[in-house]
Amino acid sequence: MIIRSGLIRNRDGVDFAAFSEHWRHVHGPLALRVEAMRAYRRNHILTRLPAPQGDGLHRVDGISNSGLTTSSRCASQWSPPNSVHASRTFVGFSPT
C-alpha cells in the first residue's frame, strides 16, 4: 500500500468548527470514493508553536493520510482532473 500525506490549509475566514465539519462529513466520504483508496485519515492541528516572522512557512491546519493500493493507481487517482475535483470540494482548498 502507498501512503500519501497532504498538508491542508483552511481558507482564511473559515472557523475551525466549519473546517472540521466539512472535512469529516463532506470531503472525507468523497475521498473514500476514490477507487484505489484503502484508508483515509484526518489529523487536525489543534495547537501550533509560534513561528518566526518571515520564515516562509505556510500555516497547516490539518494533515491527511491516504492509503492507496499501488503506485500506478495512486498516480492515476491523484492526477488532474481527479485531484483538482477533490481539492475544490474541500472547504480548505487554497490555490496558492
N, CA, C and O of each residue as an XYZ file, in Angstrom:
384
protein
N       0.853     -1.178      0.000
C       0.000      0.000      0.000
C       0.894      1.235      0.000
O       1.925      1.263      0.672
N       0.500      2.242     -0.748
C       1.197      3.521     -0.815
C       0.496      4.483      0.140
O      -0.729      4.599      0.117
N       1.263      5.166      0.973
C       0.699      6.174      1.877
C       1.051      7.549      1.332
O       2.222      7.862      1.116
N       0.038      8.358      1.114
C       0.231      9.726      0.619
C      -0.232     10.677      1.709
O      -1.329     10.530      2.246
N       0.608     11.654      2.034
C       0.246     12.651      3.045
C       0.064     14.002      2.379
O       0.771     14.345      1.432
N      -0.886     14.758      2.885
C      -1.132     16.101      2.362
C      -1.184     17.103      3.494
O      -1.712     16.813      4.568
N      -0.635     18.286      3.253
C      -0.713     19.380      4.220
C      -1.907     20.233      3.832
O      -1.967     20.756      2.719
N      -2.853     20.376      4.743
C      -4.118     21.058      4.467
C      -4.119     22.423      5.136
O      -3.839     22.545      6.328
N      -4.434     23.437      4.362
C      -4.579     24.785      4.906
C      -6.028     25.213      4.740
O      -6.570     25.215      3.634
N      -6.639     25.571      5.848
C      -8.006     26.067      5.826
C      -8.022     27.450      5.182
O      -7.070     28.219      5.311
N      -9.089     27.747      4.506
C      -9.245     29.064      3.896
C      -9.391     30.117      4.993
O     -10.090     29.889      5.981
N      -8.744     31.257      4.830
C      -8.881     32.354      5.799
C     -10.353     32.725      5.943
O     -11.085     32.789      4.956
N     -10.773     32.965      7.164
C     -12.144     33.373      7.426
C     -13.098     32.217      7.707
O     -14.247     32.452      8.079
N     -12.646     30.972      7.537
C     -13.486     29.812      7.848
C     -13.081     29.319      9.229
O     -11.918     28.981      9.450
N     -14.024     29.275     10.156
C     -13.655     28.878     11.520
C     -13.369     27.379     11.603
O     -13.742     26.606     10.721
N     -12.698     26.994     12.688
C     -12.250     25.617     12.847
C     -13.414     24.638     12.837
O     -13.304     23.561     12.251
N     -14.529     24.989     13.475
C     -15.676     24.074     13.536
C     -16.216     23.770     12.134
O     -16.509     22.615     11.824
N     -16.349     24.794     11.288
C     -16.844     24.585      9.921
C     -15.838     23.778      9.103
O     -16.219     22.882      8.349
N     -14.566     24.097      9.253
C     -13.491     23.364      8.573
C     -13.535     21.887      8.951
O     -13.512     21.017      8.080
N     -13.597     21.612     10.232
C     -13.606     20.243     10.733
C     -14.851     19.490     10.273
O     -14.768     18.338      9.845
N     -15.987     20.138     10.362
C     -17.262     19.531      9.946
C     -17.219     19.146      8.469
O     -17.611     18.039      8.103
N     -16.745     20.057      7.624
C     -16.684     19.781      6.186
C     -15.695     18.659      5.877
O     -15.984     17.769      5.077
N     -14.545     18.708      6.510
C     -13.531     17.683      6.265
C     -14.056     16.309      6.684
O     -13.830     15.316      5.991
N     -14.743     16.257      7.796
C     -15.232     14.988      8.341
C     -16.429     14.443      7.548
O     -16.476     13.247      7.258
N     -17.383     15.293      7.198
C     -18.654     14.807      6.653
C     -18.846     15.000      5.151
O     -19.753     14.402      4.572
N     -18.016     15.820      4.507
C     -18.154     16.027      3.061
C     -16.909     15.519      2.331
O     -16.998     14.624      1.491
N     -15.766     16.088      2.652
C     -14.555     15.733      1.919
C     -14.071     14.316      2.238
O     -13.659     13.594      1.330
N     -14.112     13.914      3.479
C     -13.674     12.571      3.854
C     -14.422     11.481      3.105
O     -13.787     10.621      2.495
N     -15.767     11.485      3.132
C     -16.509     10.480      2.366
C     -16.226     10.555      0.862
O     -16.216      9.527      0.185
N     -15.998     11.760      0.336
C     -15.655     11.899     -1.076
C     -14.315     11.224     -1.364
O     -14.172     10.538     -2.376
N     -13.335     11.413     -0.483
C     -12.022     10.785     -0.668
C     -12.145      9.268     -0.697
O     -11.443      8.602     -1.457
N     -13.019      8.727      0.116
C     -13.178      7.265      0.164
C     -13.837      6.685     -1.083
O     -13.855      5.467     -1.265
N     -14.375      7.541     -1.936
C     -14.958      7.068     -3.193
C     -13.896      6.837     -4.262
O     -14.186      6.253     -5.307
N     -12.665      7.290     -4.011
C     -11.566      7.048     -4.946
C     -11.339      5.541     -5.015
O     -11.162      4.892     -3.984
N     -11.345      4.993     -6.202
C     -11.302      3.539     -6.387
C     -10.110      2.872     -5.703
O     -10.261      1.802     -5.113
N      -8.943      3.479     -5.773
C      -7.729      2.871     -5.213
C      -7.566      3.117     -3.709
O      -6.642      2.585     -3.094
N      -8.454      3.917     -3.114
C      -8.329      4.282     -1.700
C      -8.660      3.104     -0.792
O      -9.708      2.471     -0.925
N      -7.749      2.823      0.130
C      -7.976      1.762      1.106
C      -8.078      2.309      2.523
O      -8.616      1.645      3.409
N      -7.569      3.505      2.739
C      -7.636      4.126      4.072
C      -7.543      5.636      3.903
O      -6.900      6.128      2.976
N      -8.189      6.364      4.805
C      -8.121      7.831      4.785
C      -8.202      8.320      6.226
O      -9.151      8.015      6.948
N      -7.200      9.075      6.628
C      -7.166      9.600      7.997
C      -7.020     11.116      7.966
O      -6.303     11.673      7.135
N      -7.714     11.765      8.887
C      -7.648     13.225      9.045
C      -6.958     13.517     10.369
O      -7.316     12.956     11.405
N      -5.983     14.384     10.327
C      -5.278     14.795     11.538
C      -5.409     16.314     11.655
O      -4.775     17.059     10.909
N      -6.225     16.755     12.585
C      -6.458     18.186     12.771
C      -5.362     18.770     13.661
O      -4.997     18.182     14.679
N      -4.849     19.919     13.272
C      -3.867     20.626     14.088
C      -4.649     21.454     15.113
O      -5.387     22.369     14.749
N      -4.482     21.130     16.365
C      -5.230     21.818     17.418
C      -4.429     22.938     18.069
O      -5.002     23.937     18.503
N      -3.107     22.782     18.143
C      -2.239     23.775     18.775
C      -0.992     23.934     17.921
O      -0.431     22.952     17.437
N      -0.565     25.175     17.740
C       0.640     25.463     16.962
C       1.699     26.124     17.819
O       1.389     26.888     18.733
N       2.947     25.826     17.517
C       4.052     26.560     18.126
C       4.254     27.835     17.335
O       4.018     27.846     16.127
N       4.684     28.912     17.979
C       4.894     30.154     17.237
C       6.042     30.000     16.234
O       7.053     29.361     16.527
N       5.873     30.588     15.063
C       6.908     30.576     14.026
C       7.465     31.984     13.867
O       6.718     32.955     13.993
N       8.741     32.114     13.597
C       9.320     33.439     13.394
C       8.697     34.132     12.188
O       8.348     33.472     11.209
N       8.558     35.429     12.245
C       8.038     36.213     11.118
C       8.944     36.029      9.910
O      10.168     36.010     10.038
N       8.339     35.895      8.742
C       9.104     35.819      7.504
C       9.854     34.519      7.296
O      10.797     34.477      6.506
N       9.462     33.454      7.985
C      10.188     32.196      7.820
C       9.817     31.458      6.541
O      10.449     30.456      6.207
N       8.800     31.936      5.816
C       8.418     31.333      4.549
C       7.533     30.108      4.673
O       7.150     29.523      3.660
N       7.202     29.709      5.878
C       6.328     28.558      6.058
C       4.869     28.989      5.996
O       4.516     30.074      6.457
N       4.032     28.143      5.431
C       2.603     28.458      5.425
C       1.928     27.730      6.586
O       2.454     26.756      7.124
N       0.774     28.218      6.947
C       0.007     27.631      8.041
C      -0.525     26.261      7.610
O      -0.985     26.093      6.481
N      -0.458     25.299      8.506
C      -1.017     23.967      8.261
C      -2.105     23.734      9.301
O      -1.845     23.796     10.502
N      -3.322     23.467      8.839
C      -4.456     23.250      9.727
C      -4.825     21.776      9.849
O      -5.615     21.404     10.716
N      -4.263     20.944      8.994
C      -4.525     19.519      9.051
C      -3.555     18.755      8.180
O      -2.929     19.308      7.277
N      -3.446     17.475      8.471
C      -2.607     16.587      7.668
C      -3.459     15.380      7.315
O      -4.013     14.716      8.191
N      -3.557     15.104      6.021
C      -4.318     13.927      5.588
C      -3.345     12.800      5.263
O      -2.227     13.034      4.805
N      -3.792     11.581      5.509
C      -3.037     10.389      5.139
C      -3.962      9.495      4.330
O      -5.001      9.048      4.815
N      -3.566      9.244      3.092
C      -4.356      8.412      2.193
C      -3.599      7.134      1.912
O      -2.426      7.179      1.542
N      -4.248      5.995      2.082
C      -3.644      4.711      1.756
C      -4.219      4.203      0.451
O      -5.416      3.935      0.351
N      -3.354      4.071     -0.559
C      -3.788      3.626     -1.884
C      -3.138      2.293     -2.236
O      -2.086      1.945     -1.699
N      -3.772      1.550     -3.143
C      -3.346      0.189     -3.423
C      -1.954      0.082     -4.032
O      -1.129     -0.672     -3.516
N      -1.664      0.805     -5.104
C      -0.364      0.708     -5.770
C       0.085      2.072     -6.254
O      -0.717      3.004     -6.318
N       1.355      2.200     -6.595
C       1.864      3.487     -7.049
C       1.244      3.909     -8.373
O       0.986      5.097     -8.568
N       0.994      2.967     -9.300
C       0.384      3.345    -10.576
C      -1.054      3.803    -10.375
O      -1.496      4.760    -11.011
N      -1.793      3.119     -9.488
C      -3.160      3.543     -9.176
C      -3.142      4.881     -8.469
O      -3.999      5.729     -8.716
N      -2.174      5.075     -7.593
C      -2.033      6.336     -6.866
C      -1.820      7.478     -7.852
O      -2.459      8.524     -7.742
N      -0.926      7.278     -8.812
C      -0.625      8.336     -9.789
C      -1.863      8.695    -10.601
O      -2.120      9.874    -10.844
N      -2.632      7.695    -11.023
C      -3.806      7.997    -11.844
C      -4.914      8.654    -11.028
O      -5.618      9.523    -11.542
N      -5.082      8.261     -9.775
C      -6.144      8.823     -8.948
C      -5.830     10.240     -8.487
O      -6.751     11.023     -8.253
N      -4.548     10.591     -8.350
C      -4.170     11.900     -7.833
C      -3.618     12.814     -8.907
O      -2.898     13.765     -8.604
N      -3.947     12.537    -10.164
C      -3.580     13.404    -11.270
C      -4.837     14.130    -11.734
O      -5.941     13.614    -11.559
N      -4.691     15.338    -12.335
C      -5.872     16.029    -12.856
C      -6.589     15.132    -13.863
O      -5.913     14.396    -14.581
N      -7.900     15.152    -13.956
C      -8.802     16.055    -13.242
C      -9.223     15.541    -11.858
O      -9.860     16.281    -11.108
N      -8.887     14.293    -11.499
C      -9.328     13.733    -10.212
C      -8.878     14.559     -9.027
O      -9.689     14.860     -8.152
N      -7.601     14.936     -8.971
C      -7.079     15.664     -7.814
C      -7.662     17.069     -7.734
O      -7.919     17.568     -6.639
N      -7.871     17.709     -8.872
C      -8.432     19.061     -8.877
C      -9.859     19.034     -8.368
O     -10.246     19.888     -7.571
N     -10.649     18.066     -8.813
C     -12.038     17.962     -8.362
C     -12.107     17.734     -6.859
O     -12.887     18.386     -6.166
N     -11.297     16.815     -6.352
C     -11.307     16.527     -4.914
C     -10.885     17.751     -4.114
O     -11.481     18.042     -3.077
N      -9.875     18.467     -4.572
C      -9.391     19.641     -3.850
C     -10.425     20.746     -3.817
O     -10.587     21.410     -2.794
N     -11.117     20.953     -4.904
C     -12.085     22.050     -4.958
C     -13.324     21.789     -4.123
O     -14.048     22.724     -3.781
N     -13.576     20.539     -3.792
C     -14.726     20.259     -2.943
C     -14.387     20.442     -1.468
O     -15.265     20.364     -0.608
N     -13.129     20.683     -1.184
C     -12.662     20.821      0.193
C     -12.741     22.289      0.585
O     -12.166     23.145     -0.086
N     -13.450     22.581      1.670
C     -13.626     23.962      2.099
C     -12.290     24.659      2.346
O     -12.215     25.886      2.273
N     -11.253     23.910      2.634
C      -9.943     24.487      2.906
C      -9.094     24.655      1.676
O      -7.931     25.039      1.802
N      -9.609     24.390      0.487
C      -8.808     24.487     -0.722
C      -8.255     25.889     -0.885
O      -8.983     26.879     -0.816
N      -6.970     25.948     -1.099
C      -6.297     27.220     -1.336
C      -5.402     27.059     -2.547
O      -4.463     26.265     -2.495
N      -5.650     27.782     -3.646
C      -4.866     27.586     -4.864
C      -3.445     28.114     -4.785
O      -2.666     27.915     -5.717
N      -3.085     28.785     -3.691
C      -1.721     29.316     -3.595
C      -0.896     28.487     -2.657
O       0.281     28.779     -2.448
